[in-house]
Amino acid sequence: MDDLAARVAELEHRLDALEARGAQGPERAGPAVEAGDFWALEGWKRQLADLDAPDGGVLFTGAVRLPAGEHYEWQQAFPTAGLLGEGGGDRADAPAADRQRTADALAALGSPVRIRLLREILAGRRTAAELTALDGVGTSGQVYHHLRQLTAAGWLHTTGRGRYEVPGGRVVPLLVLFAAATP
């Protein structure tokens, strides 16, 4: 329990530092790095060494509480070789299929209206009626088209009649993409 309290204190310290930097203006200079700032990265590098992954890898993680009250914790790690298509499976078409799935998932996010719908859903507006009532999202037919595209790509699923949500395992990855696309 002491370890958890220490980790929470460290996260609060980092959040305070980030908020202080954010108040200074929109410049995107690199953050001041202090000892211990890369604790997740250092742990991931140790795991990569144990995995004998000389090309490194990518790790993303998050603990999120959405405005509607849901809480998600997620961590995902990928060795670089797998992301670049090496060792994509024993099927000859696996790399091409992987590229297509990636392209479809990213293409579904290629619309400002879809990004808005996802943000609204994460914020708690979950029904088709709530979403079609928003200004600037188009007609109900257009909204349903966008919802179908997001569902087909795995960014949404239906939870009942006209009700949508981002699957729990996609919440943090989606927010990582939003953060990565922020200039």
C-alpha positions as CSV (number, residue, x, y, z in Angstrom):
1,M,0.0,0.0,0.0
2,D,2.9,2.3,0.7
3,D,4.1,1.7,-2.8
4,L,0.8,2.8,-4.2
5,A,0.8,6.0,-2.0
6,A,4.3,6.8,-3.3
7,R,3.2,6.3,-6.9
8,V,0.1,8.5,-6.4
9,A,2.3,11.2,-4.8
10,E,4.7,11.1,-7.7
11,L,1.8,11.3,-10.2
12,E,0.4,14.3,-8.4
13,H,3.8,16.0,-8.4
14,R,4.0,15.4,-12.2
15,L,0.5,16.7,-12.8
16,D,1.3,19.9,-10.8
17,A,4.4,20.4,-12.9
18,L,2.5,19.8,-16.2
19,E,-0.3,22.2,-15.1
20,A,2.3,24.9,-14.2
21,R,4.0,24.5,-17.6
22,G,0.6,24.7,-19.3
23,A,-0.2,28.0,-17.6
24,Q,3.0,29.5,-19.1
25,G,1.6,29.4,-22.6
26,P,1.2,27.2,-25.7
27,E,4.9,26.6,-26.4
28,R,5.7,22.9,-26.9
29,A,9.2,22.9,-25.6
30,G,10.4,19.6,-24.2
31,P,9.5,19.1,-20.5
32,A,12.1,19.5,-17.8
33,V,13.3,16.1,-17.0
34,E,13.8,15.2,-13.4
35,A,15.1,12.0,-11.8
36,G,12.5,9.3,-11.9
37,D,10.4,11.0,-14.7
38,F,10.8,8.0,-17.0
39,W,10.0,5.2,-14.5
40,A,7.6,3.5,-17.0
41,L,10.2,3.8,-19.8
42,E,13.0,2.4,-17.6
43,G,10.9,-0.6,-16.6
44,W,9.9,-1.2,-20.3
45,K,13.6,-1.1,-21.3
46,R,14.5,-3.7,-18.7
47,Q,11.7,-5.9,-20.1
48,L,12.9,-5.4,-23.6
49,A,16.4,-6.5,-22.6
50,D,14.9,-9.6,-21.0
51,L,12.9,-10.3,-24.2
52,D,16.1,-9.9,-26.3
53,A,14.5,-7.1,-28.3
54,P,17.5,-5.1,-29.5
55,D,15.3,-2.7,-31.7
56,G,13.3,-1.5,-28.7
57,G,9.6,-1.1,-28.5
58,V,6.7,1.1,-27.7
59,L,4.7,1.2,-24.4
60,F,1.6,3.2,-23.6
61,T,-0.4,3.2,-20.5
62,G,-3.1,5.2,-18.8
63,A,-5.5,5.4,-15.9
64,V,-8.7,7.3,-17.0
65,R,-11.8,8.3,-15.2
66,L,-14.4,9.5,-17.8
67,P,-16.9,12.3,-17.0
68,A,-19.7,9.6,-16.8
69,G,-17.7,7.9,-14.0
70,E,-16.2,4.9,-15.7
71,H,-12.7,4.1,-14.7
72,Y,-10.2,2.4,-17.1
73,E,-6.6,1.3,-16.6
74,W,-4.7,0.1,-19.6
75,Q,-1.2,-0.8,-20.6
76,Q,0.0,-2.1,-23.9
77,A,3.5,-2.8,-25.1
78,F,4.8,-3.7,-28.5
79,P,8.3,-4.7,-29.6
80,T,9.4,-2.6,-32.6
81,A,9.8,-5.6,-34.9
82,G,6.1,-6.5,-34.5
83,L,5.0,-2.9,-35.3
84,L,7.1,-2.9,-38.4
85,G,5.5,-6.1,-39.7
86,E,8.3,-8.5,-38.9
87,G,7.1,-11.9,-37.7
88,G,3.5,-11.0,-38.5
89,G,2.4,-14.6,-38.1
90,D,2.6,-17.8,-40.0
91,R,0.0,-16.9,-42.7
92,A,1.4,-15.4,-45.9
93,D,-1.2,-12.7,-45.9
94,A,-0.9,-11.7,-42.2
95,P,1.2,-8.6,-42.8
96,A,-1.1,-7.3,-45.5
97,A,-4.2,-8.1,-43.3
98,D,-2.6,-6.3,-40.4
99,R,-1.8,-3.3,-42.6
100,Q,-5.4,-3.2,-43.8
101,R,-6.8,-3.4,-40.2
102,T,-4.5,-0.6,-39.2
103,A,-5.5,1.5,-42.2
104,D,-9.2,0.9,-41.6
105,A,-8.9,1.8,-37.9
106,L,-7.0,5.1,-38.6
107,A,-9.3,5.9,-41.6
108,A,-12.3,5.8,-39.3
109,L,-10.7,8.5,-37.2
110,G,-10.1,10.7,-40.3
111,S,-13.2,12.8,-39.9
112,P,-13.7,15.8,-37.6
113,V,-17.3,14.7,-37.0
114,R,-16.2,11.2,-36.0
115,I,-13.6,12.6,-33.6
116,R,-16.3,14.8,-32.1
117,L,-18.7,11.9,-31.8
118,L,-16.1,9.8,-30.0
119,R,-15.3,12.7,-27.6
120,E,-19.0,13.2,-26.9
121,I,-19.5,9.4,-26.3
122,L,-16.5,9.4,-23.9
123,A,-18.0,12.4,-22.2
124,G,-21.3,10.5,-21.5
125,R,-23.5,11.2,-24.5
126,R,-24.2,7.6,-25.5
127,T,-27.5,7.4,-27.4
128,A,-28.0,8.1,-31.0
129,A,-30.7,10.6,-30.1
130,E,-28.2,12.6,-28.0
131,L,-25.6,12.5,-30.7
132,T,-27.9,13.5,-33.5
133,A,-29.1,16.5,-31.5
134,L,-25.6,18.0,-31.4
135,D,-25.0,21.0,-33.5
136,G,-22.7,20.6,-36.4
137,V,-22.7,16.8,-36.8
138,G,-25.0,16.6,-39.7
139,T,-28.3,14.8,-40.3
140,S,-29.4,11.7,-38.4
141,G,-28.5,9.6,-41.5
142,Q,-25.0,11.1,-41.5
143,V,-24.5,10.5,-37.8
144,Y,-25.6,6.9,-38.2
145,H,-23.1,6.5,-41.1
146,H,-20.3,7.8,-38.9
147,L,-21.3,5.6,-36.0
148,R,-21.3,2.5,-38.4
149,Q,-17.9,3.4,-39.6
150,L,-16.5,3.8,-36.0
151,T,-18.2,0.5,-35.0
152,A,-16.8,-1.4,-38.0
153,A,-13.3,-0.2,-37.1
154,G,-13.7,-1.3,-33.5
155,W,-13.7,2.2,-31.9
156,L,-17.4,1.8,-30.8
157,H,-19.8,-1.0,-30.0
158,T,-23.5,-0.9,-29.3
159,T,-24.7,-1.6,-25.8
160,G,-28.4,-1.6,-26.5
161,R,-31.0,0.1,-28.6
162,G,-29.3,3.1,-30.1
163,R,-26.7,3.3,-27.4
164,Y,-22.9,3.4,-28.1
165,E,-19.8,3.2,-26.1
166,V,-16.0,3.0,-26.7
167,P,-15.0,-0.6,-25.7
168,G,-13.0,-0.5,-22.4
169,G,-9.9,-1.8,-24.1
170,R,-10.0,1.0,-26.6
171,V,-10.4,4.0,-24.3
172,V,-6.8,4.6,-23.4
173,P,-5.5,3.7,-26.9
174,L,-8.0,6.2,-28.4
175,L,-6.9,8.9,-25.9
176,V,-3.2,8.1,-26.8
177,L,-4.0,8.7,-30.5
178,F,-5.7,12.0,-29.6
179,A,-2.7,13.0,-27.5
180,A,-0.2,12.0,-30.3
181,A,-2.1,14.0,-32.9
182,T,-2.1,17.1,-30.7
183,P,0.4,19.6,-32.2
